[in-house]
């Protein structure tokens, strides 16, 4: 089976501020170019990383018209360190997950313009 390479997704992964809920939550977003592909929140950073990996794999397969392989919980497990790039290979799809903040141009401080 041929392998599709060169696919890149951007992600955002950060803790949500405390709210009405008494537990910590992690917000995740998956981007393909300027399109938000998937987003959500999970109770822990490893769970948010797993959601990122699974949605990236599913979207990559659908993008190329390939059948999405059955979800195997152990394939996408493990902690996902914010700010780290990660190569993901599930089935015939290989993609790269890179932090979204690294793609954006540096912000110009308001005071620097004066």
C-alpha positions as CSV (number, residue, x, y, z in Angstrom):
1,X,0.0,0.0,0.0
2,X,1.4,3.4,-0.9
3,X,2.2,5.9,1.9
4,X,1.1,9.6,1.7
5,X,3.7,12.0,3.1
6,X,4.1,15.7,3.4
7,X,0.9,16.4,5.2
8,X,1.2,18.9,8.0
9,X,-1.2,20.0,10.7
10,X,-0.8,22.9,13.2
11,X,-2.1,22.5,16.7
12,X,-2.8,24.6,19.8
13,X,-2.8,22.9,23.2
14,X,-3.2,25.0,26.4
15,X,-4.8,24.8,29.8
16,X,-8.1,26.5,30.2
17,X,-8.4,29.0,33.1
18,X,-10.4,27.8,36.2
19,X,-14.1,28.3,35.8
20,X,-17.2,27.0,37.3
21,X,-16.0,23.5,37.1
22,X,-13.7,22.3,39.9
23,X,-11.2,20.5,37.7
24,X,-8.4,21.5,35.3
25,X,-9.2,21.2,31.5
26,X,-7.0,21.4,28.4
27,X,-8.1,23.0,25.2
28,X,-6.9,21.5,21.9
29,X,-7.3,22.8,18.3
30,X,-6.2,21.1,15.1
31,X,-5.6,23.2,12.0
32,X,-4.9,22.4,8.4
33,X,-3.6,25.6,6.9
34,X,-6.1,28.3,7.9
35,X,-9.0,25.8,8.4
36,X,-9.9,24.7,11.9
37,X,-10.4,20.9,11.5
38,X,-11.3,19.9,15.0
39,X,-11.3,21.4,18.5
40,X,-12.4,20.4,22.0
41,X,-11.2,20.0,25.6
42,X,-10.1,17.1,27.7
43,X,-9.4,16.7,31.4
44,X,-5.7,16.0,31.0
45,X,-2.9,16.9,28.6
46,X,-2.3,13.3,27.5
47,X,-6.0,12.9,26.7
48,X,-5.9,16.2,24.7
49,X,-2.8,14.9,22.8
50,X,-4.6,11.7,22.0
51,X,-7.6,13.6,20.6
52,X,-5.2,15.7,18.5
53,X,-3.5,12.5,17.1
54,X,-6.8,10.7,16.4
55,X,-8.4,13.6,14.6
56,X,-5.3,14.3,12.6
57,X,-5.2,10.7,11.4
58,X,-8.9,10.6,10.6
59,X,-8.8,13.9,8.7
60,X,-5.7,12.8,6.8
61,X,-7.3,9.6,5.7
62,X,-10.5,11.3,4.6
63,X,-8.5,14.1,2.8
64,X,-7.0,11.5,0.5
65,X,-10.1,9.4,0.2
66,X,-8.7,6.5,2.2
67,X,-10.7,4.4,4.6
68,X,-10.1,5.4,8.2
69,X,-8.5,2.6,10.1
70,X,-10.2,1.3,13.3
71,X,-9.2,3.3,16.4
72,X,-6.6,1.5,18.4
73,X,-6.3,3.2,21.8
74,X,-2.7,2.3,22.4
75,X,-1.5,3.9,19.1
76,X,-2.2,7.5,20.1
77,X,-1.4,7.2,23.8
78,X,1.3,9.1,25.6
79,X,1.9,12.6,26.7
80,X,1.9,15.4,24.1
81,X,4.3,18.1,25.2
82,X,3.0,21.5,24.2
83,X,5.4,23.2,21.8
84,X,6.9,20.0,20.5
85,X,6.6,18.9,16.8
86,X,5.6,15.2,16.4
87,X,5.5,12.9,13.4
88,X,2.4,10.7,13.3
89,X,2.1,7.5,11.2
90,X,-1.2,5.6,11.4
91,X,-2.0,3.3,8.5
92,X,-0.9,4.7,5.2
93,X,-0.9,8.3,6.4
94,X,2.2,10.1,7.8
95,X,1.7,13.6,9.0
96,X,3.6,16.2,11.0
97,X,1.9,18.0,13.9
98,X,3.6,21.4,14.6
99,X,2.6,24.1,17.1
100,X,0.4,26.7,15.7
101,X,2.2,29.5,17.5
102,X,5.5,28.8,15.6
103,X,3.7,29.5,12.3
104,X,2.4,32.9,13.3
105,X,4.6,36.0,12.7
106,X,6.0,37.5,16.0
107,X,3.6,39.9,17.6
108,X,4.8,43.6,17.6
109,X,4.5,45.2,20.9
110,X,2.2,48.3,20.9
111,X,4.9,50.4,22.5
112,X,7.4,49.5,19.7
113,X,5.3,51.3,17.1
114,X,5.6,54.7,18.9
